[in-house]
Amino acid sequence: MKRLASETKRMMKRMRNYGLITMAALIYAIAISLFLDPNNIAPGGITGVAILLKRFTDISVGTWNMLINIPIVILGLWKFGYKFIISTMYALIWITVFTDMLAPFGAVTNDLLIASVIGGGLMAINTKKQKQMRYAAESFSKTKLEFKNLNPILAVADVTGEDFVVRDWFVLT
């Protein structure tokens, strides 16, 4: 009976963690697909590179983001193990799906300042979710991981692993 309660509690915690990951991926995709990308604003990191590559090819930002991050995820498998990578791949898949799903809606605003502030704000909210997930990832993996400057949800979205805040914005012309 005690074991069943423990398993149920662990399963509920895992469902909550994956719910937070899904919500963070949606917020991230809204920032990219509805504010930054349609206004030709590229943030720093992998997402910025994906937005730039989209300008030269017919491949979507979400797909580029996934393609560029696959080698990083493989390296992460070696460093952090499969339990961590499962949640990272889960986040990356949802980022790709949400980004590509929201892209046809276009820009919510055409004002570059408003798009930058709102897009950056949404990414900052996403950073809050990432920090919440640091602790979830540690408890989920049952190993003592050192995250220092690594965001376990969306580390795949920024090659340096730094938090997403309003920084390194480029306006593409």
ABEGO torsion letter per residue (X at the ends): XAAAAAAAAAAAAAAAAAAAAAAAAAAAAAAAAAAAAAAGBBBBEAAAAAAAAAAABABBAAAAAAAAAAAAAAAAAAAAEAAAAAAAAAAAAAAAAAAAAAAAAEBABABAAAAAAAAAAAAAAAAAAAAAAAAAAAAAAGBBBBAGABBAAAAAABAAGBBBBBBGBBBBX
